[in-house]
């Protein structure tokens, strides 16, 4: 098994924390112990189901639990479990996903972030993103598959194919940058087909997504200035970069990832060398350009949902037929010049 792992919810930790909370009446529970009367007669078997009819005032006293036959018994918090947690834990205890290396099904791996933007410094991390396509038998199984794989140590994130496509249709900036980054490390037939149709994901939705995000984030930055007197200059730089990318996408029909001629001006913002008033003026000017670009754009009102769905169905069929959808070629580091 590789060093990567599938992120799992820490159910045990969650259960441990819940022992300090008072469960309300009506909660369905399962006994974690056997209870016998003074004569040794079994009153409550291990694993008996019941419902809380009266909760204690604090965690040191017992719950009153009604059993299916109508009898009521007293159980302390450490003697019972919430039923839905028990059932979830049974699936999780099988450990199928924990023992299954989903990273072997990565069909697309690229580099985004500062290295792709042309803004990297000596201390910049390498941000890898991409797509994975799980085998059909696991995707259809009881266990399901996570919508994304994440390895925080290596700063890698891979979205399950359907999730990636849905986010692309919503003009999610992080996803669109994956499709347009000039640095691709691994690809496959499915990923190649996705990149070939990447322009089909672009629509006027992009204006709402990019513009709305920048507006909300600039308000937060301004609030930080008023309340703390500090500013996250790197974040401000990336918001400006995002506006530039959005304007270009509406005007020219592609998402620029490398910042090109704006590099030095953006880095000056990142270093805090540009006055906030000047940054805000640039931001407002870009909003006006964005408005003008929307009025003249040739992008459609909506992305091509039909084409996106057809690609997803085709990819799923390949997985069912046993095609090696993860196998591809190392792209030699770049895909510059590739167009849709």
Order of alpha helices (4+ residues) and beta strands (2+ residues): alpha-beta-beta-beta-beta-beta-beta-beta-alpha-beta-alpha-beta-alpha-beta-beta-alpha-alpha-beta-alpha-alpha-alpha-alpha-alpha-alpha
